[in-house]
Amino acid sequence: MNNQGFINQGFVNQEVQQLPPIVTRQTNVVHRYIVVEQPHICEMETKVINHFIKRHKYIPRPLCCEENTYCEENLGCCPGMANNNEDM
């Protein structure tokens, strides 16, 4: 049916009430990912610690010394030489 049908049926003088439009809304969600690089500087320090160990090593060094003693014995074998050590 159109307006012509209403006119032919005798409804020409009737006012047509116009309602406000019905507004429907649909939401389209768009996800955007924006990548931003943030550099991080991580300083890696290597520390070398030198440990010096003084180790004493026993090295035997044999030493030899000699001592000479002198002693005279007069057993009375020679006349006139009786105990000359006593005079000293």
Biopython code that builds the backbone (N, CA, C, O; Angstrom):
import numpy as np
from Bio.PDB.StructureBuilder import StructureBuilder

atoms = [
    (1, "MET", "N", (0.840, -1.189, 0.000)),
    (1, "MET", "CA", (0.000, 0.000, 0.000)),
    (1, "MET", "C", (0.871, 1.233, 0.000)),
    (1, "MET", "O", (1.879, 1.279, 0.704)),
    (2, "ASN", "N", (0.519, 2.179, -0.737)),
    (2, "ASN", "CA", (1.224, 3.438, -0.763)),
    (2, "ASN", "C", (0.256, 4.573, -0.447)),
    (2, "ASN", "O", (-0.893, 4.319, -0.089)),
    (3, "ASN", "N", (0.696, 5.802, -0.573)),
    (3, "ASN", "CA", (-0.172, 6.946, -0.284)),
    (3, "ASN", "C", (-1.334, 7.024, -1.259)),
    (3, "ASN", "O", (-2.404, 7.528, -0.920)),
    (4, "GLN", "N", (-1.132, 6.543, -2.423)),
    (4, "GLN", "CA", (-2.221, 6.555, -3.407)),
    (4, "GLN", "C", (-3.376, 5.673, -2.952)),
    (4, "GLN", "O", (-4.534, 5.993, -3.217)),
    (5, "GLY", "N", (-3.090, 4.595, -2.290)),
    (5, "GLY", "CA", (-4.134, 3.714, -1.786)),
    (5, "GLY", "C", (-4.948, 4.387, -0.711)),
    (5, "GLY", "O", (-6.163, 4.209, -0.622)),
    (6, "PHE", "N", (-4.252, 5.175, 0.116)),
    (6, "PHE", "CA", (-4.984, 5.903, 1.147)),
    (6, "PHE", "C", (-5.868, 6.975, 0.532)),
    (6, "PHE", "O", (-6.976, 7.227, 1.006)),
    (7, "ILE", "N", (-5.375, 7.596, -0.515)),
    (7, "ILE", "CA", (-6.159, 8.654, -1.156)),
    (7, "ILE", "C", (-7.419, 8.063, -1.791)),
    (7, "ILE", "O", (-8.496, 8.652, -1.690)),
    (8, "ASN", "N", (-7.301, 6.968, -2.410)),
    (8, "ASN", "CA", (-8.454, 6.363, -3.075)),
    (8, "ASN", "C", (-9.487, 5.869, -2.079)),
    (8, "ASN", "O", (-10.662, 5.721, -2.416)),
    (9, "GLN", "N", (-9.076, 5.629, -0.919)),
    (9, "GLN", "CA", (-10.027, 5.109, 0.073)),
    (9, "GLN", "C", (-10.634, 6.233, 0.895)),
    (9, "GLN", "O", (-11.426, 5.972, 1.800)),
    (10, "GLY", "N", (-10.291, 7.443, 0.608)),
    (10, "GLY", "CA", (-10.938, 8.544, 1.289)),
    (10, "GLY", "C", (-10.210, 9.056, 2.512)),
    (10, "GLY", "O", (-10.804, 9.759, 3.329)),
    (11, "PHE", "N", (-8.961, 8.730, 2.659)),
    (11, "PHE", "CA", (-8.208, 9.210, 3.807)),
    (11, "PHE", "C", (-7.298, 10.360, 3.438)),
    (11, "PHE", "O", (-6.223, 10.479, 4.026)),
    (12, "VAL", "N", (-7.648, 11.173, 2.541)),
    (12, "VAL", "CA", (-6.781, 12.211, 2.025)),
    (12, "VAL", "C", (-6.583, 13.317, 3.051)),
    (12, "VAL", "O", (-5.480, 13.857, 3.138)),
    (13, "ASN", "N", (-7.543, 13.662, 3.793)),
    (13, "ASN", "CA", (-7.448, 14.781, 4.704)),
    (13, "ASN", "C", (-6.866, 14.400, 6.072)),
    (13, "ASN", "O", (-6.692, 15.265, 6.930)),
    (14, "GLN", "N", (-6.585, 13.204, 6.263)),
    (14, "GLN", "CA", (-6.015, 12.820, 7.558)),
    (14, "GLN", "C", (-4.552, 13.234, 7.640)),
    (14, "GLN", "O", (-3.782, 13.103, 6.689)),
    (15, "GLU", "N", (-4.216, 13.722, 8.779)),
    (15, "GLU", "CA", (-2.817, 14.094, 8.989)),
    (15, "GLU", "C", (-2.013, 12.850, 9.322)),
    (15, "GLU", "O", (-2.458, 11.979, 10.070)),
    (16, "VAL", "N", (-0.863, 12.791, 8.771)),
    (16, "VAL", "CA", (0.025, 11.665, 9.029)),
    (16, "VAL", "C", (0.998, 12.093, 10.126)),
    (16, "VAL", "O", (1.737, 13.068, 9.986)),
    (17, "GLN", "N", (0.974, 11.375, 11.159)),
    (17, "GLN", "CA", (1.869, 11.673, 12.265)),
    (17, "GLN", "C", (3.243, 11.087, 11.938)),
    (17, "GLN", "O", (3.394, 9.912, 11.605)),
    (18, "GLN", "N", (4.210, 11.953, 12.047)),
    (18, "GLN", "CA", (5.567, 11.512, 11.750)),
    (18, "GLN", "C", (6.330, 11.393, 13.058)),
    (18, "GLN", "O", (6.506, 12.379, 13.775)),
    (19, "LEU", "N", (6.769, 10.223, 13.356)),
    (19, "LEU", "CA", (7.527, 9.960, 14.584)),
    (19, "LEU", "C", (9.011, 10.216, 14.343)),
    (19, "LEU", "O", (9.500, 10.133, 13.216)),
    (20, "PRO", "N", (9.695, 10.521, 15.401)),
    (20, "PRO", "CA", (11.141, 10.696, 15.231)),
    (20, "PRO", "C", (11.780, 9.358, 14.834)),
    (20, "PRO", "O", (11.267, 8.295, 15.184)),
    (21, "PRO", "N", (12.858, 9.415, 14.132)),
    (21, "PRO", "CA", (13.472, 8.164, 13.680)),
    (21, "PRO", "C", (14.038, 7.355, 14.851)),
    (21, "PRO", "O", (14.483, 7.908, 15.857)),
    (22, "ILE", "N", (14.008, 6.100, 14.695)),
    (22, "ILE", "CA", (14.623, 5.211, 15.690)),
    (22, "ILE", "C", (16.075, 5.021, 15.273)),
    (22, "ILE", "O", (16.380, 4.557, 14.174)),
    (23, "VAL", "N", (16.933, 5.388, 16.170)),
    (23, "VAL", "CA", (18.366, 5.303, 15.884)),
    (23, "VAL", "C", (18.926, 4.114, 16.654)),
    (23, "VAL", "O", (18.837, 4.033, 17.879)),
    (24, "THR", "N", (19.477, 3.244, 15.926)),
    (24, "THR", "CA", (20.178, 2.128, 16.574)),
    (24, "THR", "C", (21.671, 2.309, 16.325)),
    (24, "THR", "O", (22.102, 2.857, 15.311)),
    (25, "ARG", "N", (22.409, 1.842, 17.260)),
    (25, "ARG", "CA", (23.852, 2.018, 17.136)),
    (25, "ARG", "C", (24.535, 0.668, 17.301)),
    (25, "ARG", "O", (24.218, -0.099, 18.211)),
    (26, "GLN", "N", (25.432, 0.405, 16.449)),
    (26, "GLN", "CA", (26.289, -0.763, 16.562)),
    (26, "GLN", "C", (27.709, -0.259, 16.782)),
    (26, "GLN", "O", (28.134, 0.733, 16.189)),
    (27, "THR", "N", (28.413, -0.946, 17.626)),
    (27, "THR", "CA", (29.788, -0.548, 17.916)),
    (27, "THR", "C", (30.742, -1.589, 17.349)),
    (27, "THR", "O", (30.686, -2.769, 17.696)),
    (28, "ASN", "N", (31.590, -1.135, 16.499)),
    (28, "ASN", "CA", (32.661, -1.985, 15.989)),
    (28, "ASN", "C", (33.923, -1.658, 16.777)),
    (28, "ASN", "O", (34.398, -0.523, 16.761)),
    (29, "VAL", "N", (34.449, -2.637, 17.448)),
    (29, "VAL", "CA", (35.646, -2.435, 18.260)),
    (29, "VAL", "C", (36.854, -2.859, 17.430)),
    (29, "VAL", "O", (36.939, -3.995, 16.965)),
    (30, "VAL", "N", (37.760, -1.950, 17.260)),
    (30, "VAL", "CA", (38.979, -2.216, 16.509)),
    (30, "VAL", "C", (40.141, -2.103, 17.491)),
    (30, "VAL", "O", (40.345, -1.064, 18.120)),
    (31, "HIS", "N", (40.884, -3.172, 17.608)),
    (31, "HIS", "CA", (42.046, -3.170, 18.487)),
    (31, "HIS", "C", (43.278, -2.842, 17.658)),
    (31, "HIS", "O", (43.582, -3.523, 16.680)),
    (32, "ARG", "N", (43.968, -1.810, 18.053)),
    (32, "ARG", "CA", (45.210, -1.443, 17.384)),
    (32, "ARG", "C", (46.344, -1.616, 18.384)),
    (32, "ARG", "O", (46.258, -1.167, 19.527)),
    (33, "TYR", "N", (47.384, -2.259, 17.945)),
    (33, "TYR", "CA", (48.555, -2.466, 18.786)),
    (33, "TYR", "C", (49.706, -1.661, 18.207)),
    (33, "TYR", "O", (50.104, -1.853, 17.059)),
    (34, "ILE", "N", (50.217, -0.782, 19.000)),
    (34, "ILE", "CA", (51.334, 0.062, 18.579)),
    (34, "ILE", "C", (52.544, -0.363, 19.416)),
    (34, "ILE", "O", (52.548, -0.234, 20.641)),
    (35, "VAL", "N", (53.549, -0.861, 18.740)),
    (35, "VAL", "CA", (54.740, -1.366, 19.425)),
    (35, "VAL", "C", (55.781, -0.259, 19.460)),
    (35, "VAL", "O", (56.155, 0.306, 18.432)),
    (36, "VAL", "N", (56.236, 0.033, 20.666)),
    (36, "VAL", "CA", (57.284, 1.027, 20.864)),
    (36, "VAL", "C", (58.442, 0.315, 21.549)),
    (36, "VAL", "O", (58.277, -0.253, 22.628)),
    (37, "GLU", "N", (59.613, 0.348, 20.920)),
    (37, "GLU", "CA", (60.777, -0.308, 21.527)),
    (37, "GLU", "C", (61.444, 0.638, 22.507)),
    (37, "GLU", "O", (61.741, 1.789, 22.188)),
    (38, "GLN", "N", (61.671, 0.127, 23.703)),
    (38, "GLN", "CA", (62.376, 0.879, 24.737)),
    (38, "GLN", "C", (63.672, 0.132, 25.035)),
    (38, "GLN", "O", (63.633, -0.930, 25.655)),
    (39, "PRO", "N", (64.812, 0.660, 24.612)),
    (39, "PRO", "CA", (66.067, -0.055, 24.886)),
    (39, "PRO", "C", (66.448, 0.041, 26.360)),
    (39, "PRO", "O", (66.317, 1.089, 26.992)),
    (40, "HIS", "N", (66.916, -1.068, 26.876)),
    (40, "HIS", "CA", (67.428, -1.132, 28.239)),
    (40, "HIS", "C", (68.887, -1.554, 28.155)),
    (40, "HIS", "O", (69.203, -2.587, 27.565)),
    (41, "ILE", "N", (69.751, -0.787, 28.724)),
    (41, "ILE", "CA", (71.175, -1.103, 28.710)),
    (41, "ILE", "C", (71.504, -1.765, 30.035)),
    (41, "ILE", "O", (71.378, -1.163, 31.102)),
    (42, "CYS", "N", (71.923, -3.001, 29.945)),
    (42, "CYS", "CA", (72.291, -3.760, 31.143)),
    (42, "CYS", "C", (73.791, -4.011, 31.077)),
    (42, "CYS", "O", (74.253, -4.864, 30.320)),
    (43, "GLU", "N", (74.536, -3.275, 31.861)),
    (43, "GLU", "CA", (75.992, -3.403, 31.835)),
    (43, "GLU", "C", (76.405, -4.646, 32.610)),
    (43, "GLU", "O", (76.056, -4.812, 33.779)),
    (44, "MET", "N", (77.145, -5.506, 31.947)),
    (44, "MET", "CA", (77.622, -6.742, 32.548)),
    (44, "MET", "C", (79.123, -6.589, 32.790)),
    (44, "MET", "O", (79.913, -6.587, 31.846)),
    (45, "GLU", "N", (79.503, -6.463, 34.036)),
    (45, "GLU", "CA", (80.905, -6.263, 34.384)),
    (45, "GLU", "C", (81.488, -7.579, 34.861)),
    (45, "GLU", "O", (80.908, -8.260, 35.706)),
    (46, "THR", "N", (82.635, -7.927, 34.315)),
    (46, "THR", "CA", (83.347, -9.118, 34.754)),
    (46, "THR", "C", (84.535, -8.657, 35.581)),
    (46, "THR", "O", (85.376, -7.891, 35.111)),
    (47, "LYS", "N", (84.591, -9.122, 36.794)),
    (47, "LYS", "CA", (85.662, -8.734, 37.692)),
    (47, "LYS", "C", (86.510, -9.963, 37.966)),
    (47, "LYS", "O", (86.007, -10.979, 38.447)),
    (48, "VAL", "N", (87.801, -9.871, 37.659)),
    (48, "VAL", "CA", (88.727, -10.970, 37.868)),
    (48, "VAL", "C", (89.509, -10.685, 39.146)),
    (48, "VAL", "O", (90.132, -9.632, 39.284)),
    (49, "ILE", "N", (89.469, -11.620, 40.061)),
    (49, "ILE", "CA", (90.183, -11.486, 41.323)),
    (49, "ILE", "C", (91.299, -12.517, 41.324)),
    (49, "ILE", "O", (91.048, -13.721, 41.269)),
    (50, "ASN", "N", (92.531, -12.033, 41.387)),
    (50, "ASN", "CA", (93.691, -12.916, 41.405)),
    (50, "ASN", "C", (94.082, -13.181, 42.855)),
    (50, "ASN", "O", (94.314, -12.253, 43.630)),
    (51, "HIS", "N", (94.149, -14.440, 43.199)),
    (51, "HIS", "CA", (94.546, -14.847, 44.542)),
    (51, "HIS", "C", (95.958, -15.431, 44.468)),
    (51, "HIS", "O", (96.184, -16.447, 43.810)),
    (52, "PHE", "N", (96.879, -14.798, 45.132)),
    (52, "PHE", "CA", (98.240, -15.290, 45.165)),
    (52, "PHE", "C", (98.444, -16.021, 46.484)),
    (52, "PHE", "O", (98.215, -15.468, 47.560)),
    (53, "ILE", "N", (98.871, -17.258, 46.384)),
    (53, "ILE", "CA", (99.087, -18.089, 47.567)),
    (53, "ILE", "C", (100.579, -18.351, 47.672)),
    (53, "ILE", "O", (101.189, -18.915, 46.763)),
    (54, "LYS", "N", (101.155, -17.938, 48.783)),
    (54, "LYS", "CA", (102.576, -18.163, 49.014)),
    (54, "LYS", "C", (102.712, -19.474, 49.762)),
    (54, "LYS", "O", (102.364, -19.583, 50.938)),
    (55, "ARG", "N", (103.217, -20.448, 49.067)),
    (55, "ARG", "CA", (103.347, -21.780, 49.648)),
    (55, "ARG", "C", (104.823, -22.017, 49.960)),
    (55, "ARG", "O", (105.678, -21.944, 49.077)),
    (56, "HIS", "N", (105.104, -22.301, 51.229)),
    (56, "HIS", "CA", (106.472, -22.577, 51.645)),
    (56, "HIS", "C", (106.751, -24.056, 51.428)),
    (56, "HIS", "O", (105.995, -24.924, 51.865)),
    (57, "LYS", "N", (107.847, -24.314, 50.748)),
    (57, "LYS", "CA", (108.208, -25.689, 50.450)),
    (57, "LYS", "C", (109.479, -26.014, 51.221)),
    (57, "LYS", "O", (110.451, -25.258, 51.193)),
    (58, "TYR", "N", (109.456, -27.131, 51.896)),
    (58, "TYR", "CA", (110.597, -27.572, 52.692)),
    (58, "TYR", "C", (111.597, -28.260, 51.775)),
    (58, "TYR", "O", (111.288, -29.292, 51.179)),
    (59, "ILE", "N", (112.765, -27.706, 51.661)),
    (59, "ILE", "CA", (113.844, -28.299, 50.869)),
    (59, "ILE", "C", (114.992, -28.568, 51.833)),
    (59, "ILE", "O", (115.665, -27.637, 52.276)),
    (60, "PRO", "N", (115.216, -29.826, 52.157)),
    (60, "PRO", "CA", (116.328, -30.122, 53.083)),
    (60, "PRO", "C", (117.679, -29.913, 52.386)),
    (60, "PRO", "O", (117.882, -30.342, 51.250)),
    (61, "ARG", "N", (118.565, -29.268, 53.071)),
    (61, "ARG", "CA", (119.911, -29.060, 52.556)),
    (61, "ARG", "C", (120.873, -29.589, 53.618)),
    (61, "ARG", "O", (121.199, -28.885, 54.573)),
    (62, "PRO", "N", (121.318, -30.815, 53.448)),
    (62, "PRO", "CA", (122.210, -31.381, 54.464)),
    (62, "PRO", "C", (123.575, -30.695, 54.430)),
    (62, "PRO", "O", (124.214, -30.574, 53.385)),
    (63, "LEU", "N", (123.971, -30.274, 55.556)),
    (63, "LEU", "CA", (125.291, -29.655, 55.710)),
    (63, "LEU", "C", (126.150, -30.591, 56.562)),
    (63, "LEU", "O", (125.663, -31.306, 57.437)),
    (64, "CYS", "N", (127.379, -30.553, 56.280)),
    (64, "CYS", "CA", (128.289, -31.420, 57.027)),
    (64, "CYS", "C", (129.422, -30.567, 57.554)),
    (64, "CYS", "O", (129.986, -29.737, 56.842)),
    (65, "CYS", "N", (129.726, -30.780, 58.760)),
    (65, "CYS", "CA", (130.891, -30.109, 59.321)),
    (65, "CYS", "C", (131.758, -31.179, 60.000)),
    (65, "CYS", "O", (131.280, -32.238, 60.407)),
    (66, "GLU", "N", (132.994, -30.867, 60.096)),
    (66, "GLU", "CA", (133.931, -31.840, 60.660)),
    (66, "GLU", "C", (134.733, -31.151, 61.741)),
    (66, "GLU", "O", (135.165, -30.009, 61.579)),
    (67, "GLU", "N", (134.922, -31.820, 62.798)),
    (67, "GLU", "CA", (135.709, -31.281, 63.910)),
    (67, "GLU", "C", (136.806, -32.291, 64.223)),
    (67, "GLU", "O", (136.540, -33.481, 64.387)),
    (68, "ASN", "N", (138.005, -31.814, 64.301)),
    (68, "ASN", "CA", (139.158, -32.674, 64.614)),
    (68, "ASN", "C", (139.668, -32.324, 66.001)),
    (68, "ASN", "O", (139.897, -31.158, 66.321)),
    (69, "THR", "N", (139.829, -33.284, 66.761)),
    (69, "THR", "CA", (140.444, -33.103, 68.085)),
    (69, "THR", "C", (141.784, -33.832, 68.082)),
    (69, "THR", "O", (141.989, -34.824, 67.383)),
    (70, "TYR", "N", (142.635, -33.318, 68.856)),
    (70, "TYR", "CA", (143.986, -33.897, 68.915)),
    (70, "TYR", "C", (144.312, -34.235, 70.359)),
    (70, "TYR", "O", (144.123, -33.437, 71.276)),
    (71, "CYS", "N", (144.780, -35.380, 70.509)),
    (71, "CYS", "CA", (145.115, -35.835, 71.849)),
    (71, "CYS", "C", (146.391, -36.686, 71.741)),
    (71, "CYS", "O", (146.523, -37.514, 70.839)),
    (72, "GLU", "N", (147.309, -36.471, 72.658)),
    (72, "GLU", "CA", (148.538, -37.270, 72.675)),
    (72, "GLU", "C", (148.492, -38.255, 73.822)),
    (72, "GLU", "O", (148.065, -37.953, 74.937)),
    (73, "GLU", "N", (148.928, -39.384, 73.510)),
    (73, "GLU", "CA", (149.050, -40.383, 74.558)),
    (73, "GLU", "C", (150.508, -40.851, 74.620)),
    (73, "GLU", "O", (151.100, -41.266, 73.624)),
    (74, "ASN", "N", (151.012, -40.770, 75.735)),
    (74, "ASN", "CA", (152.366, -41.292, 75.962)),
    (74, "ASN", "C", (152.230, -42.507, 76.860)),
    (74, "ASN", "O", (151.886, -42.406, 78.038)),
    (75, "LEU", "N", (152.500, -43.610, 76.292)),
    (75, "LEU", "CA", (152.358, -44.848, 77.051)),
    (75, "LEU", "C", (153.687, -45.313, 77.668)),
    (75, "LEU", "O", (153.858, -46.471, 78.050)),
    (76, "GLY", "N", (154.576, -44.392, 77.743)),
    (76, "GLY", "CA", (155.855, -44.742, 78.350)),
    (76, "GLY", "C", (156.742, -45.531, 77.406)),
    (76, "GLY", "O", (157.590, -46.308, 77.847)),
    (77, "CYS", "N", (156.556, -45.342, 76.149)),
    (77, "CYS", "CA", (157.379, -46.092, 75.230)),
    (77, "CYS", "C", (158.697, -45.394, 74.970)),
    (77, "CYS", "O", (159.662, -46.028, 74.541)),
    (78, "CYS", "N", (158.750, -44.120, 75.218)),
    (78, "CYS", "CA", (159.985, -43.379, 74.977)),
    (78, "CYS", "C", (160.475, -42.814, 76.302)),
    (78, "CYS", "O", (159.745, -42.079, 76.967)),
    (79, "PRO", "N", (161.694, -43.144, 76.694)),
    (79, "PRO", "CA", (162.170, -42.600, 77.951)),
    (79, "PRO", "C", (162.395, -41.096, 77.868)),
    (79, "PRO", "O", (162.869, -40.605, 76.844)),
    (80, "GLY", "N", (162.085, -40.400, 78.860)),
    (80, "GLY", "CA", (162.259, -38.962, 78.919)),
    (80, "GLY", "C", (161.051, -38.207, 78.368)),
    (80, "GLY", "O", (161.065, -36.976, 78.358)),
    (81, "MET", "N", (160.050, -38.872, 77.927)),
    (81, "MET", "CA", (158.875, -38.204, 77.408)),
    (81, "MET", "C", (157.663, -38.530, 78.278)),
    (81, "MET", "O", (156.561, -38.694, 77.756)),
    (82, "ALA", "N", (157.832, -38.619, 79.478)),
    (82, "ALA", "CA", (156.724, -38.983, 80.356)),
    (82, "ALA", "C", (155.804, -37.802, 80.530)),
    (82, "ALA", "O", (156.224, -36.764, 81.041)),
    (83, "ASN", "N", (154.635, -37.925, 80.144)),
    (83, "ASN", "CA", (153.506, -36.968, 80.324)),
    (83, "ASN", "C", (153.931, -35.505, 80.132)),
    (83, "ASN", "O", (153.958, -34.721, 81.080)),
    (84, "ASN", "N", (154.247, -35.173, 78.931)),
    (84, "ASN", "CA", (154.532, -33.761, 78.641)),
    (84, "ASN", "C", (153.235, -32.955, 78.657)),
    (84, "ASN", "O", (153.286, -31.728, 78.738)),
    (85, "ASN", "N", (152.149, -33.568, 78.586)),
    (85, "ASN", "CA", (150.868, -32.835, 78.624)),
    (85, "ASN", "C", (150.587, -32.270, 79.994)),
    (85, "ASN", "O", (149.833, -31.306, 80.132)),
    (86, "GLU", "N", (151.166, -32.843, 80.973)),
    (86, "GLU", "CA", (150.925, -32.324, 82.313)),
    (86, "GLU", "C", (151.590, -30.984, 82.519)),
    (86, "GLU", "O", (151.152, -30.187, 83.349)),
    (87, "ASP", "N", (152.643, -30.734, 81.769)),
    (87, "ASP", "CA", (153.356, -29.471, 81.936)),
    (87, "ASP", "C", (152.583, -28.326, 81.274)),
    (87, "ASP", "O", (152.808, -27.157, 81.590)),
    (88, "MET", "N", (151.800, -28.617, 80.484)),
    (88, "MET", "CA", (151.112, -27.568, 79.762)),
    (88, "MET", "C", (150.048, -26.940, 80.549)),
    (88, "MET", "O", (149.376, -26.030, 80.063)),
]
sb = StructureBuilder()
sb.init_structure("model")
sb.init_model(0)
sb.init_chain("A")
sb.init_seg("    ")
for serial, (resi, resn, name, xyz) in enumerate(atoms, 1):
    if name == "N":
        sb.init_residue(resn, " ", resi, " ")
    sb.init_atom(name, np.array(xyz, "f"), 0.0, 1.0, " ", f" {name:<3s}", serial, name[0])
structure = sb.get_structure()
